[in-house]
Each structure stands twice: as structure tokens, then as C-alpha cells.
């Protein structure tokens, strides 16, 4: 699971949406951020990451991935983005669940409005 | 939610189990680590934190708490413990869900066997 999460970060930062979405099961769900409508299935996930990887966002892991005693693991990172008012970062923790084949079946991204930090304000 | 999580860390590190468990709703659940049997309700949670705060474990936050667009927030930290073979730390991310009164109703701690790091091996 942790190798998959490190590949997720590397593929995302290579702006390689196909590599990212290839880590997901066909019937996976993505809730990013938690509390917003869930993307379901390959088409919606491909559309989501196709956009996310093309806007120049970069993930910076700030701690080793965490596992569990089940089919779940987490990554905690900053997303560096070009916001409407200049560079910014978002503090995020992702929780991923995996199927028996090692594919991601559920991704939930925890970040709220106050986790968005403009660079010129911090 | 973030203020509650910071209080959770401070109360834990003060070995004050009553302060910690006072942050939880009466019907809360604790799954620590994820994949093991769930503690349910005040009695089991008081027993869990009564033990956890008496063995000298200390939480070191390594990133700001993350919120969400819902009733959930996360903390990512190291737990410093005195293990059977000496000092060690465990890499952990907790996901907490809150009720309308701001009490914790669900705590899930993500860490696996390979997130346990003896100090003399790292």
C-alpha cells in the first residue's frame, strides 16, 4: 500500500494522469475534499485527475505514509498550487483503501477551507 | 475541530485521561489501530485512554491538523513510547469525526506493524 502511495505522489508530480488513475480500481470512489460530492468509477476519476494534474499542482509529502492493520493507508502532504492570488499551499491528508489486487478502491482527502494558505499571507 | 485535536494532544501528553475522554461523546467509537476490534462507548474508551496515558506515551504532532468540508478532521504525529526493547516511535494518523456539539464520535488510528520504529534501529 505504501509503495502504491509513493507511486501516486510521483505519478501526480509527473503530471501523468494515466499513471495516477491506473492505480485505481474500476469501481473506485474519490471524495476530495471530504464533504463534497463523490466521484465514482473510472470515467469520473480520469476526468478529476486529468484536470488536477494539468493545473500545475505538486504534492510534497511531509511524513512517511502510514499503514494500518486492514486495507487502508494514509499520506499527509502539502499541495503546492498557483491560486487566484498567487502561489499557495493546501494542507491535506489522504486516506486510501485498497482491494485484494492492491488497487485503490476509495480515496478520501481531508482538507478544509482554512487549510488553504496563500504564500504571501504566511 | 482543530482546537479539539490540539487539546486532545495536550491532554494526552499531560497523562490526563479524564481530559482526553471528556472530548468524546458517550456513544463514541475508537478503532486503534484500524483493523482491530473497535472500542465502543464511554467505559471502553475510558479504559483504553486510562491505559494509554499511563504508559508514558507522548504524541508529537508533525503537521498542522487538517479539516474537511464535513464533520471530520485529522492529525498526523509520532507516538514516542518505551517499547520492550527500548525507546521507539510509531508513525500514526488519526481521523476523528465530530457531532454537532463538537464531541468526538469516531476515532480511527492508522498505523501498521511497519510503522513501529525502535530508536536504536533508525
gemmi code that builds the backbone of each chain (N, CA, C; Angstrom):
import gemmi

chains = {
    "A": [
        ("UNK", (0.829, -1.204, 0.000), (0.000, 0.000, 0.000), (0.866, 1.257, 0.000)),
        ("UNK", (1.937, 1.207, 0.826), (2.788, 2.405, 0.885), (3.519, 2.626, -0.439)),
        ("UNK", (3.949, 1.551, -1.087), (4.597, 1.705, -2.389), (3.620, 2.330, -3.379)),
        ("UNK", (2.371, 1.906, -3.317), (1.353, 2.478, -4.192), (1.189, 3.965, -3.917)),
        ("UNK", (1.208, 4.342, -2.641), (1.018, 5.755, -2.306), (2.206, 6.603, -2.757)),
        ("UNK", (3.410, 6.013, -2.655), (4.577, 6.766, -3.141), (4.522, 6.897, -4.675)),
        ("UNK", (4.061, 5.855, -5.349), (3.896, 5.932, -6.797), (2.815, 6.960, -7.156)),
        ("UNK", (1.762, 7.022, -6.346), (0.694, 8.014, -6.551), (1.282, 9.428, -6.540)),
        ("UNK", (2.116, 9.708, -5.547), (2.725, 11.041, -5.443), (3.643, 11.306, -6.632)),
        ("UNK", (4.485, 10.327, -6.963), (5.426, 10.517, -8.071), (4.692, 10.711, -9.396)),
        ("UNK", (3.676, 9.900, -9.630), (2.929, 9.997, -10.892), (2.182, 11.327, -10.968)),
        ("UNK", (1.617, 11.731, -9.851), (0.916, 13.026, -9.822), (1.896, 14.150, -10.161)),
        ("UNK", (3.066, 14.107, -9.540), (4.032, 15.189, -9.746), (4.666, 15.147, -11.122)),
        ("UNK", (4.545, 14.017, -11.806), (4.982, 13.921, -13.203), (3.860, 14.353, -14.150)),
        ("UNK", (2.745, 14.815, -13.583), (1.566, 15.235, -14.380), (1.103, 14.112, -15.299)),
        ("UNK", (1.251, 12.886, -14.817), (0.912, 11.709, -15.620), (-0.405, 11.117, -15.106)),
        ("UNK", (-1.507, 11.658, -15.621), (-2.826, 11.256, -15.127), (-3.075, 9.768, -15.349)),
        ("UNK", (-2.574, 9.228, -16.449), (-2.808, 7.805, -16.722), (-2.119, 6.929, -15.687)),
        ("UNK", (-0.903, 7.330, -15.288), (-0.207, 6.574, -14.236), (-0.973, 6.669, -12.914)),
        ("UNK", (-1.513, 7.845, -12.632), (-2.256, 8.008, -11.375), (-3.516, 7.148, -11.399)),
        ("UNK", (-4.300, 7.292, -12.446), (-5.599, 6.608, -12.462), (-5.434, 5.108, -12.643)),
        ("UNK", (-4.297, 4.669, -13.171), (-4.020, 3.244, -13.265), (-3.866, 2.577, -11.911)),
        ("UNK", (-3.675, 3.379, -10.862), (-3.555, 2.833, -9.514), (-4.918, 2.536, -8.899)),
        ("UNK", (-5.995, 2.980, -9.576), (-7.348, 2.842, -9.021), (-8.075, 1.648, -9.640)),
        ("UNK", (-8.937, 1.025, -8.825), (-9.845, 0.002, -9.344), (-10.928, 0.677, -10.196)),
        ("UNK", (-11.537, -0.115, -11.081), (-12.540, 0.453, -11.996), (-13.719, 1.083, -11.252)),
        ("UNK", (-14.086, 0.502, -10.136), (-15.270, 0.966, -9.403), (-14.915, 1.860, -8.216)),
        ("UNK", (-13.729, 2.472, -8.252), (-13.256, 3.251, -7.108), (-14.081, 4.524, -6.906)),
        ("UNK", (-13.941, 5.081, -5.709), (-14.560, 6.367, -5.391), (-13.491, 7.344, -4.909)),
        ("UNK", (-13.710, 8.622, -5.210), (-12.814, 9.692, -4.781), (-13.658, 10.800, -4.150)),
        ("UNK", (-13.362, 11.124, -2.892), (-14.057, 12.219, -2.195), (-12.992, 13.240, -1.810)),
        ("UNK", (-12.906, 14.326, -2.587), (-11.826, 15.303, -2.428), (-12.402, 16.696, -2.635)),
        ("UNK", (-12.539, 17.494, -1.579), (-12.317, 17.147, -0.177), (-13.502, 16.401, 0.433)),
        ("UNK", (-13.225, 15.726, 1.570), (-14.291, 15.050, 2.314), (-15.410, 16.058, 2.614)),
        ("UNK", (-16.636, 15.666, 2.297), (-17.790, 16.537, 2.492), (-18.330, 17.112, 1.193)),
        ("UNK", (-17.677, 16.779, 0.081), (-18.146, 17.235, -1.235), (-18.565, 16.005, -2.050)),
        ("UNK", (-19.263, 16.212, -3.183), (-19.781, 15.061, -3.941), (-18.681, 14.079, -4.347)),
        ("UNK", (-19.023, 12.804, -4.275), (-18.064, 11.734, -4.532), (-17.989, 11.446, -6.026)),
        ("UNK", (-16.762, 11.367, -6.533), (-16.547, 10.893, -7.904), (-16.559, 9.364, -7.869)),
        ("UNK", (-17.300, 8.760, -8.807), (-17.479, 7.307, -8.806), (-17.106, 6.729, -10.166)),
        ("UNK", (-16.229, 5.735, -10.161), (-15.929, 4.994, -11.374), (-14.828, 5.631, -12.213)),
        ("UNK", (-14.339, 4.841, -13.163), (-13.140, 5.251, -13.894), (-13.310, 6.562, -14.640)),
        ("UNK", (-14.450, 6.760, -15.311), (-14.601, 7.965, -16.131), (-14.494, 9.228, -15.272)),
        ("UNK", (-15.188, 9.238, -14.147), (-15.158, 10.436, -13.306), (-13.784, 10.633, -12.673)),
        ("UNK", (-13.111, 9.535, -12.353), (-11.786, 9.638, -11.725), (-10.747, 10.098, -12.749)),
        ("UNK", (-10.863, 9.603, -13.974), (-9.961, 10.057, -15.041), (-10.160, 11.548, -15.291)),
        ("UNK", (-11.405, 12.001, -15.308), (-11.670, 13.428, -15.519), (-11.085, 14.258, -14.375)),
        ("UNK", (-11.259, 13.764, -13.150), (-10.767, 14.502, -11.979), (-9.250, 14.645, -12.020)),
        ("UNK", (-8.541, 13.529, -12.237), (-7.077, 13.607, -12.216), (-6.527, 14.219, -13.499)),
        ("UNK", (-7.254, 14.098, -14.588), (-6.839, 14.778, -15.803), (-6.746, 16.271, -15.562)),
        ("UNK", (-7.741, 16.802, -14.859), (-7.702, 18.221, -14.512), (-6.628, 18.513, -13.463)),
        ("UNK", (-6.622, 17.716, -12.398), (-5.746, 18.015, -11.257), (-4.274, 17.995, -11.644)),
        ("UNK", (-3.922, 17.115, -12.586), (-2.508, 17.012, -12.946), (-2.105, 18.041, -13.997)),
        ("UNK", (-3.075, 18.761, -14.554), (-2.749, 19.725, -15.610), (-2.682, 21.164, -15.117)),
        ("UNK", (-3.025, 21.393, -13.849), (-3.040, 22.769, -13.355), (-1.776, 23.110, -12.572)),
        ("UNK", (-0.791, 22.208, -12.644), (0.496, 22.539, -12.045), (0.593, 22.275, -10.556)),
        ("UNK", (-0.371, 21.558, -9.981), (-0.298, 21.234, -8.563), (0.838, 20.246, -8.316)),
        ("UNK", (1.504, 20.386, -7.183), (2.610, 19.490, -6.819), (2.430, 19.047, -5.378)),
        ("UNK", (2.600, 17.735, -5.159), (2.429, 17.163, -3.824), (3.775, 17.064, -3.119)),
        ("UNK", (3.841, 17.533, -1.895), (5.051, 17.431, -1.079), (4.726, 16.616, 0.169)),
        ("UNK", (5.167, 15.365, 0.174), (4.971, 14.514, 1.361), (5.709, 15.130, 2.531)),
        ("UNK", (5.072, 15.203, 3.686), (5.761, 15.768, 4.845), (5.920, 14.753, 5.961)),
        ("UNK", (5.542, 13.515, 5.682), (5.734, 12.453, 6.668), (5.667, 11.138, 5.912)),
        ("UNK", (6.265, 10.083, 6.459), (6.129, 8.784, 5.807), (4.658, 8.364, 5.761)),
        ("UNK", (4.257, 7.646, 4.710), (2.909, 7.079, 4.702), (2.683, 6.213, 5.932)),
        ("UNK", (1.424, 6.156, 6.374), (1.033, 5.289, 7.472), (0.207, 4.135, 6.920)),
        ("UNK", (0.394, 2.932, 7.470), (-0.434, 1.795, 7.107), (-1.551, 1.597, 8.122)),
        ("UNK", (-1.962, 0.364, 8.260), (-2.992, 0.011, 9.238), (-2.923, -1.495, 9.430)),
        ("UNK", (-3.853, -2.029, 10.222), (-3.983, -3.474, 10.334), (-5.114, -3.966, 9.440)),
        ("UNK", (-5.458, -3.160, 8.437), (-6.521, -3.511, 7.499), (-6.080, -3.064, 6.105)),
        ("UNK", (-7.039, -2.785, 5.237), (-6.749, -2.472, 3.836), (-6.644, -0.977, 3.586)),
        ("UNK", (-6.159, -0.231, 4.566), (-6.130, 1.227, 4.453), (-4.754, 1.768, 4.786)),
        ("UNK", (-4.431, 2.913, 4.177), (-3.177, 3.606, 4.444), (-3.398, 5.093, 4.191)),
        ("UNK", (-2.477, 5.915, 4.702), (-2.657, 7.369, 4.601), (-1.370, 8.046, 4.143)),
        ("UNK", (-1.556, 9.210, 3.512), (-0.431, 10.109, 3.245), (-0.824, 11.508, 3.701)),
        ("UNK", (0.161, 12.206, 4.249), (-0.035, 13.581, 4.710), (0.955, 14.464, 3.969)),
        ("UNK", (0.444, 15.527, 3.356), (1.273, 16.293, 2.424), (0.753, 17.711, 2.306)),
        ("UNK", (1.556, 18.542, 1.644), (1.109, 19.842, 1.170), (0.899, 19.736, -0.338)),
        ("UNK", (-0.127, 20.389, -0.839), (-0.294, 20.566, -2.279), (0.096, 21.996, -2.604)),
        ("UNK", (1.117, 22.150, -3.428), (1.514, 23.485, -3.867), (0.760, 23.810, -5.146)),
        ("UNK", (0.058, 24.933, -5.127), (-0.789, 25.313, -6.265), (-0.550, 26.773, -6.629)),
        ("UNK", (-0.945, 27.094, -7.837), (-0.985, 28.501, -8.251), (-2.426, 28.957, -8.071)),
        ("UNK", (-2.676, 29.703, -7.004), (-4.037, 30.144, -6.707), (-4.394, 31.412, -7.450)),
        ("UNK", (-5.635, 31.848, -7.296), (-6.085, 33.065, -7.984), (-5.286, 34.294, -7.566)),
        ("UNK", (-4.715, 34.261, -6.365), (-3.935, 35.410, -5.891), (-2.458, 35.065, -5.748)),
        ("UNK", (-2.015, 34.051, -6.486), (-0.602, 33.703, -6.455), (-0.372, 32.342, -5.819)),
        ("UNK", (0.904, 32.031, -5.567), (1.233, 30.713, -5.029), (0.563, 30.476, -3.680)),
        ("UNK", (0.212, 29.230, -3.447), (-0.438, 28.857, -2.196), (-0.151, 27.388, -1.943)),
        ("UNK", (-0.433, 26.943, -0.719), (-0.419, 25.509, -0.488), (-1.645, 25.127, 0.322)),
        ("UNK", (-2.023, 23.864, 0.167), (-3.145, 23.298, 0.904), (-2.606, 22.145, 1.740)),
        ("UNK", (-2.951, 22.133, 3.038), (-2.582, 21.026, 3.933), (-3.619, 19.922, 3.782)),
        ("UNK", (-3.161, 18.719, 3.468), (-4.072, 17.618, 3.133), (-3.587, 16.312, 3.772)),
        ("UNK", (-4.533, 15.486, 4.192), (-4.265, 14.079, 4.479), (-5.218, 13.236, 3.640)),
        ("UNK", (-4.679, 12.285, 2.890), (-5.492, 11.340, 2.118), (-5.563, 10.005, 2.853)),
        ("UNK", (-6.758, 9.434, 2.902), (-6.939, 8.059, 3.371), (-7.372, 7.219, 2.175)),
        ("UNK", (-6.607, 6.183, 1.872), (-6.874, 5.301, 0.739), (-7.222, 3.907, 1.262)),
        ("UNK", (-8.196, 3.268, 0.619), (-8.484, 1.855, 0.886), (-8.198, 1.062, -0.384)),
        ("UNK", (-7.744, -0.171, -0.198), (-7.236, -0.987, -1.290), (-8.009, -2.291, -1.411)),
        ("UNK", (-8.072, -2.817, -2.644), (-8.672, -4.133, -2.837), (-7.579, -5.200, -2.771)),
        ("UNK", (-7.991, -6.446, -2.968), (-7.054, -7.558, -2.823), (-5.958, -7.537, -3.888)),
        ("UNK", (-6.213, -6.824, -4.989), (-5.212, -6.709, -6.056), (-4.277, -5.520, -5.843)),
        ("UNK", (-4.467, -4.799, -4.741), (-3.601, -3.660, -4.462), (-4.020, -2.379, -5.153)),
        ("UNK", (-5.215, -2.385, -5.741), (-5.720, -1.170, -6.390), (-6.474, -0.319, -5.369)),
        ("UNK", (-6.441, 0.979, -5.561), (-7.170, 1.892, -4.679), (-8.667, 1.804, -4.998)),
        ("UNK", (-9.470, 1.531, -3.971), (-10.917, 1.483, -4.175), (-11.613, 2.701, -3.562)),
        ("UNK", (-10.921, 3.396, -2.674), (-11.519, 4.569, -2.041), (-10.423, 5.548, -1.683)),
        ("UNK", (-10.620, 6.797, -2.091), (-9.705, 7.874, -1.712), (-10.541, 8.971, -1.073)),
        ("UNK", (-10.135, 9.375, 0.140), (-10.809, 10.482, 0.822), (-9.741, 11.500, 1.210)),
        ("UNK", (-9.904, 12.745, 0.761), (-8.920, 13.800, 1.009), (-9.469, 14.755, 2.063)),
        ("UNK", (-8.771, 14.803, 3.196), (-9.193, 15.663, 4.307), (-8.490, 17.010, 4.196)),
        ("UNK", (-9.244, 18.035, 3.862), (-8.769, 19.420, 3.930), (-9.997, 20.326, 3.928)),
        ("UNK", (-9.893, 21.393, 4.671), (-10.979, 22.346, 4.765), (-10.562, 23.697, 4.219)),
        ("UNK", (-11.518, 24.611, 4.206), (-11.252, 25.948, 3.653), (-10.057, 26.594, 4.351)),
        ("UNK", (-9.920, 26.365, 5.644), (-8.820, 27.021, 6.366), (-7.508, 26.250, 6.267)),
        ("UNK", (-7.486, 25.219, 5.438), (-6.217, 24.545, 5.138), (-5.571, 25.090, 3.870)),
        ("UNK", (-6.196, 26.100, 3.281), (-5.642, 26.779, 2.096), (-4.837, 27.979, 2.578)),
        ("UNK", (-3.550, 27.996, 2.228), (-2.647, 29.022, 2.750), (-1.942, 29.764, 1.614)),
        ("UNK", (-2.380, 30.984, 1.309), (-1.643, 31.779, 0.317), (-0.207, 32.019, 0.795)),
        ("UNK", (0.744, 31.905, -0.131), (2.147, 32.037, 0.268), (2.428, 33.424, 0.819)),
        ("UNK", (1.763, 34.442, 0.283), (2.063, 35.809, 0.705), (1.362, 36.195, 2.002)),
        ("UNK", (0.653, 35.250, 2.605), (-0.033, 35.547, 3.865), (0.558, 34.771, 5.027)),
        ("UNK", (1.544, 33.919, 4.753), (2.052, 33.080, 5.840), (3.486, 33.415, 6.197)),
    ],
    "B": [
        ("UNK", (-12.954, 21.897, 15.449), (-12.419, 20.540, 15.421), (-10.913, 20.562, 15.669)),
        ("UNK", (-10.208, 21.519, 15.018), (-8.757, 21.545, 15.193), (-8.378, 21.898, 16.627)),
        ("UNK", (-9.138, 22.806, 17.245), (-8.864, 23.146, 18.636), (-9.044, 21.912, 19.518)),
        ("UNK", (-10.065, 21.124, 19.214), (-10.299, 19.891, 19.972), (-9.131, 18.932, 19.792)),
        ("UNK", (-8.605, 18.839, 18.569), (-7.500, 17.911, 18.320), (-6.228, 18.375, 19.026)),
        ("UNK", (-6.021, 19.683, 19.067), (-4.840, 20.183, 19.794), (-4.998, 19.926, 21.296)),
        ("UNK", (-6.219, 20.097, 21.796), (-6.484, 19.792, 23.212), (-6.297, 18.292, 23.477)),
        ("UNK", (-6.702, 17.473, 22.508), (-6.511, 16.023, 22.628), (-5.026, 15.698, 22.836)),
        ("UNK", (-4.178, 16.310, 22.013), (-2.738, 16.063, 22.120), (-2.201, 16.561, 23.460)),
        ("UNK", (-2.590, 17.776, 23.835), (-2.087, 18.344, 25.094), (-2.549, 17.520, 26.292)),
        ("UNK", (-3.816, 17.134, 26.287), (-4.352, 16.369, 27.419), (-3.685, 14.997, 27.492)),
        ("UNK", (-3.486, 14.383, 26.327), (-2.814, 13.082, 26.301), (-1.407, 13.216, 26.896)),
        ("UNK", (-0.701, 14.255, 26.453), (0.689, 14.410, 26.895), (0.787, 14.834, 28.353)),
        ("UNK", (-0.317, 15.336, 28.920), (-0.372, 15.631, 30.349), (-0.782, 14.386, 31.146)),
        ("UNK", (-0.914, 13.246, 30.455), (-1.348, 11.978, 31.087), (-2.672, 12.146, 31.817)),
        ("UNK", (-3.538, 13.029, 31.267), (-4.816, 13.337, 31.917), (-5.936, 12.639, 31.150)),
        ("UNK", (-6.176, 11.394, 31.517), (-7.151, 10.580, 30.785), (-8.545, 11.194, 30.843)),
        ("UNK", (-8.890, 11.830, 31.964), (-10.233, 12.413, 32.090), (-10.408, 13.565, 31.094)),
        ("UNK", (-9.347, 14.370, 30.909), (-9.424, 15.453, 29.920), (-9.569, 14.882, 28.515)),
        ("UNK", (-8.837, 13.804, 28.244), (-8.915, 13.197, 26.909), (-10.313, 12.647, 26.664)),
        ("UNK", (-10.794, 11.841, 27.578), (-12.069, 11.172, 27.332), (-13.241, 12.136, 27.414)),
        ("UNK", (-13.058, 13.268, 28.072), (-14.090, 14.300, 28.086), (-14.332, 14.918, 26.720)),
        ("UNK", (-13.402, 14.705, 25.802), (-13.571, 15.222, 24.435), (-14.468, 14.317, 23.598)),
        ("UNK", (-14.802, 13.127, 24.120), (-15.566, 12.138, 23.356), (-17.040, 12.164, 23.747)),
        ("UNK", (-17.901, 11.890, 22.774), (-19.327, 11.685, 23.043), (-19.509, 10.348, 23.761)),
        ("UNK", (-20.627, 10.210, 24.467), (-20.869, 9.000, 25.256), (-20.885, 7.735, 24.397)),
        ("UNK", (-21.372, 7.858, 23.177), (-21.529, 6.686, 22.306), (-20.409, 6.574, 21.267)),
        ("UNK", (-19.267, 7.188, 21.559), (-18.182, 7.235, 20.571), (-17.567, 5.853, 20.349)),
        ("UNK", (-16.840, 5.753, 19.239), (-16.083, 4.537, 18.933), (-14.619, 4.895, 18.714)),
        ("UNK", (-13.738, 3.966, 19.079), (-12.295, 4.133, 18.890), (-11.763, 2.866, 18.228)),
        ("UNK", (-11.137, 3.023, 17.071), (-10.506, 1.903, 16.359), (-9.022, 2.220, 16.230)),
        ("UNK", (-8.214, 1.595, 17.100), (-6.791, 1.949, 17.190), (-5.988, 0.693, 17.444)),
        ("UNK", (-5.254, 0.206, 16.414), (-5.201, 0.719, 15.049), (-6.367, 0.224, 14.202)),
        ("UNK", (-6.577, 0.915, 13.067), (-7.596, 0.486, 12.109), (-7.337, -0.970, 11.723)),
        ("UNK", (-8.392, -1.766, 11.819), (-8.272, -3.186, 11.506), (-8.317, -4.066, 12.740)),
        ("UNK", (-8.405, -3.447, 13.915), (-8.504, -4.202, 15.163), (-9.871, -3.917, 15.804)),
        ("UNK", (-10.250, -4.707, 16.829), (-11.599, -4.549, 17.399), (-11.869, -3.125, 17.897)),
        ("UNK", (-13.077, -2.669, 17.667), (-13.468, -1.301, 17.979), (-13.910, -1.200, 19.438)),
        ("UNK", (-13.384, -0.189, 20.141), (-13.862, 0.138, 21.469), (-15.111, 1.010, 21.320)),
        ("UNK", (-16.169, 0.655, 22.061), (-17.459, 1.343, 21.914), (-17.941, 1.861, 23.253)),
        ("UNK", (-18.274, 3.155, 23.296), (-18.917, 3.722, 24.472), (-17.922, 4.180, 25.519)),
        ("UNK", (-18.439, 4.945, 26.489), (-17.561, 5.642, 27.429), (-16.703, 4.686, 28.242)),
        ("UNK", (-17.273, 3.587, 28.726), (-16.495, 2.710, 29.612), (-15.271, 2.144, 28.904)),
        ("UNK", (-15.469, 1.669, 27.679), (-14.335, 1.079, 26.967), (-13.312, 2.152, 26.577)),
        ("UNK", (-13.797, 3.354, 26.277), (-12.876, 4.425, 25.881), (-12.093, 4.928, 27.094)),
        ("UNK", (-12.749, 5.011, 28.235), (-12.049, 5.405, 29.459), (-10.972, 4.375, 29.808)),
        ("UNK", (-11.301, 3.105, 29.648), (-10.308, 2.064, 29.936), (-9.121, 2.168, 28.979)),
        ("UNK", (-9.419, 2.407, 27.697), (-8.355, 2.492, 26.687), (-7.412, 3.654, 26.985)),
        ("UNK", (-7.972, 4.849, 27.215), (-7.104, 6.008, 27.435), (-6.506, 6.005, 28.840)),
        ("UNK", (-7.187, 5.368, 29.787), (-6.597, 5.233, 31.104), (-5.283, 4.486, 31.014)),
        ("UNK", (-5.286, 3.426, 30.200), (-4.041, 2.678, 29.995), (-3.041, 3.478, 29.157)),
        ("UNK", (-3.522, 4.025, 28.034), (-2.611, 4.669, 27.077), (-1.874, 5.849, 27.696)),
        ("UNK", (-2.556, 6.567, 28.595), (-1.907, 7.750, 29.162), (-1.015, 7.411, 30.351)),
        ("UNK", (-1.049, 6.141, 30.809), (-0.257, 5.779, 31.989), (1.028, 5.055, 31.631)),
        ("UNK", (1.247, 4.771, 30.362), (2.445, 4.012, 29.978), (3.545, 4.916, 29.443)),
        ("UNK", (3.339, 6.232, 29.583), (4.413, 7.152, 29.227), (4.482, 7.503, 27.753)),
        ("UNK", (3.459, 7.166, 26.981), (3.457, 7.538, 25.572), (3.295, 9.051, 25.426)),
        ("UNK", (3.969, 9.602, 24.424), (3.897, 11.041, 24.167), (3.664, 11.272, 22.683)),
        ("UNK", (2.718, 12.170, 22.373), (2.364, 12.469, 20.989), (3.136, 13.695, 20.502)),
        ("UNK", (3.760, 13.565, 19.343), (4.473, 14.686, 18.726), (3.818, 14.995, 17.377)),
        ("UNK", (3.038, 16.061, 17.339), (2.424, 16.479, 16.069), (3.528, 16.840, 15.092)),
        ("UNK", (3.423, 16.370, 13.848), (4.450, 16.721, 12.877), (3.888, 17.511, 11.720)),
        ("UNK", (2.612, 17.899, 11.813), (1.999, 18.737, 10.777), (0.765, 19.373, 11.399)),
        ("UNK", (0.319, 20.492, 10.861), (-0.921, 21.069, 11.389), (-2.083, 20.099, 11.169)),
        ("UNK", (-3.065, 20.096, 12.080), (-4.270, 19.304, 11.831), (-4.901, 19.718, 10.507)),
        ("UNK", (-5.574, 18.752, 9.864), (-6.338, 19.006, 8.650), (-7.818, 18.932, 8.972)),
        ("UNK", (-8.612, 19.821, 8.370), (-10.057, 19.760, 8.497), (-10.676, 19.053, 7.307)),
        ("UNK", (-11.895, 19.422, 6.986), (-12.592, 18.864, 5.829), (-13.761, 19.788, 5.530)),
        ("UNK", (-14.585, 19.395, 4.570), (-15.820, 20.120, 4.312), (-16.990, 19.392, 4.964)),
        ("UNK", (-16.685, 18.595, 5.960), (-17.696, 17.821, 6.677), (-17.312, 17.814, 8.162)),
        ("UNK", (-17.741, 16.794, 8.896), (-17.551, 16.748, 10.343), (-16.307, 15.969, 10.742)),
        ("UNK", (-15.268, 16.030, 9.914), (-14.081, 15.211, 10.156), (-12.820, 16.052, 10.100)),
        ("UNK", (-11.815, 15.609, 10.844), (-10.510, 16.260, 10.836), (-9.458, 15.214, 11.183)),
        ("UNK", (-8.190, 15.546, 10.892), (-7.116, 14.564, 11.075), (-5.921, 15.190, 11.794)),
        ("UNK", (-5.177, 14.335, 12.475), (-3.863, 14.713, 12.991), (-2.860, 13.632, 12.607)),
        ("UNK", (-1.651, 14.093, 12.291), (-0.565, 13.193, 11.907), (0.582, 13.442, 12.875)),
        ("UNK", (1.080, 12.381, 13.473), (2.009, 12.536, 14.590), (2.872, 11.292, 14.748)),
        ("UNK", (3.886, 11.439, 15.597), (4.629, 10.291, 16.102), (4.200, 10.056, 17.547)),
        ("UNK", (4.099, 8.796, 17.919), (3.904, 8.443, 19.323), (5.236, 7.913, 19.835)),
        ("UNK", (5.795, 8.589, 20.811), (7.035, 8.122, 21.425), (6.671, 7.215, 22.588)),
        ("UNK", (7.223, 6.011, 22.551), (6.874, 5.015, 23.563), (8.140, 4.343, 24.088)),
        ("UNK", (7.991, 3.726, 25.234), (9.052, 2.867, 25.752), (8.673, 1.441, 25.386)),
        ("UNK", (9.320, 0.901, 24.382), (8.962, -0.426, 23.910), (9.683, -1.508, 24.685)),
        ("UNK", (9.396, -2.762, 24.381), (10.034, -3.883, 25.089), (11.553, -3.896, 24.922)),
        ("UNK", (12.037, -3.303, 23.820), (13.481, -3.273, 23.572), (14.044, -1.864, 23.644)),
        ("UNK", (13.330, -0.981, 24.343), (13.827, 0.378, 24.494), (12.950, 1.388, 23.790)),
        ("UNK", (13.430, 2.647, 23.722), (12.618, 3.711, 23.138), (12.269, 3.405, 21.682)),
        ("UNK", (11.091, 3.838, 21.293), (10.623, 3.623, 19.919), (9.613, 4.714, 19.600)),
        ("UNK", (9.305, 4.835, 18.308), (8.163, 5.684, 17.969), (7.304, 4.964, 16.937)),
        ("UNK", (6.027, 5.354, 16.927), (5.063, 4.820, 15.968), (4.552, 5.981, 15.131)),
        ("UNK", (4.569, 5.817, 13.799), (4.002, 6.818, 12.888), (2.501, 6.581, 12.782)),
        ("UNK", (1.718, 7.621, 13.065), (0.263, 7.478, 13.145), (-0.441, 8.661, 12.482)),
        ("UNK", (-1.565, 8.399, 11.858), (-2.535, 9.446, 11.504), (-3.882, 9.060, 12.105)),
        ("UNK", (-4.480, 9.990, 12.853), (-5.822, 9.790, 13.401), (-6.841, 10.551, 12.555)),
        ("UNK", (-7.952, 9.897, 12.266), (-9.103, 10.571, 11.658), (-10.223, 10.588, 12.697)),
        ("UNK", (-10.687, 11.789, 13.021), (-11.744, 11.964, 14.027), (-12.997, 12.515, 13.350)),
        ("UNK", (-14.162, 12.017, 13.765), (-15.429, 12.606, 13.352), (-16.120, 13.182, 14.583)),
        ("UNK", (-16.858, 14.276, 14.362), (-17.419, 15.066, 15.465), (-18.934, 15.163, 15.339)),
        ("UNK", (-19.591, 15.287, 16.499), (-21.027, 15.535, 16.469), (-21.296, 17.044, 16.488)),
        ("UNK", (-22.576, 17.406, 16.508), (-22.943, 18.823, 16.421), (-22.482, 19.608, 17.636)),
        ("UNK", (-22.219, 18.900, 18.755), (-21.741, 19.574, 19.964), (-20.210, 19.667, 20.007)),
        ("UNK", (-19.560, 19.200, 18.956), (-18.106, 19.286, 18.908), (-17.404, 18.159, 19.640)),
        ("UNK", (-18.150, 17.133, 20.039), (-17.529, 15.981, 20.689), (-17.091, 14.957, 19.636)),
        ("UNK", (-16.047, 14.232, 19.941), (-15.558, 13.191, 19.043), (-16.510, 11.994, 19.107)),
        ("UNK", (-17.009, 11.571, 17.948), (-17.886, 10.393, 17.903), (-17.172, 9.185, 17.294)),
        ("UNK", (-16.084, 9.427, 16.602), (-15.347, 8.333, 15.969), (-13.884, 8.708, 15.876)),
        ("UNK", (-13.027, 7.811, 16.341), (-11.587, 7.978, 16.204), (-11.051, 6.734, 15.532)),
        ("UNK", (-10.301, 6.914, 14.445), (-9.663, 5.799, 13.754), (-8.180, 6.130, 13.631)),
        ("UNK", (-7.327, 5.272, 14.150), (-5.881, 5.495, 14.150), (-5.232, 4.594, 13.098)),
        ("UNK", (-4.632, 5.218, 12.099), (-3.974, 4.476, 11.013), (-2.510, 4.275, 11.353)),
        ("UNK", (-2.153, 3.054, 11.652), (-0.741, 2.660, 11.773), (-0.668, 1.142, 11.659)),
        ("UNK", (0.391, 0.693, 11.030), (0.589, -0.733, 10.830), (1.824, -1.215, 11.559)),
        ("UNK", (2.053, -2.508, 11.480), (3.197, -3.094, 12.181), (4.499, -2.430, 11.745)),
        ("UNK", (4.606, -2.074, 10.471), (5.864, -1.489, 9.990), (5.944, 0.017, 10.244)),
        ("UNK", (4.970, 0.561, 10.981), (5.071, 1.958, 11.421), (5.670, 2.067, 12.820)),
        ("UNK", (6.069, 0.928, 13.368), (6.738, 0.891, 14.678), (8.243, 0.919, 14.442)),
        ("UNK", (8.909, 1.939, 14.988), (10.327, 2.142, 14.711), (11.125, 2.196, 16.001)),
        ("UNK", (11.848, 1.123, 16.339), (12.744, 1.190, 17.501), (13.807, 2.270, 17.283)),
        ("UNK", (14.091, 3.039, 18.335), (15.039, 4.151, 18.192), (16.419, 3.643, 17.801)),
        ("UNK", (16.801, 2.483, 18.294), (18.153, 2.011, 18.035), (18.298, 1.322, 16.684)),
        ("UNK", (17.227, 1.341, 15.891), (17.289, 0.714, 14.562), (17.145, 1.735, 13.450)),
        ("UNK", (16.931, 3.014, 13.801), (16.673, 4.007, 12.744), (17.798, 5.015, 12.634)),
    ],
}
model = gemmi.Model(1)
for chain_id, residues in chains.items():
    chain = gemmi.Chain(chain_id)
    for i, (resn, *xyz) in enumerate(residues, 1):
        res = gemmi.Residue()
        res.name, res.seqid = resn, gemmi.SeqId(i, " ")
        for name, pos in zip(("N", "CA", "C"), xyz):
            atom = gemmi.Atom()
            atom.name, atom.element = name, gemmi.Element(name[0])
            atom.pos, atom.b_iso = gemmi.Position(*pos), 0.0
            res.add_atom(atom)
        chain.add_residue(res)
    model.add_chain(chain)
structure = gemmi.Structure()
structure.add_model(model)
structure.setup_entities()
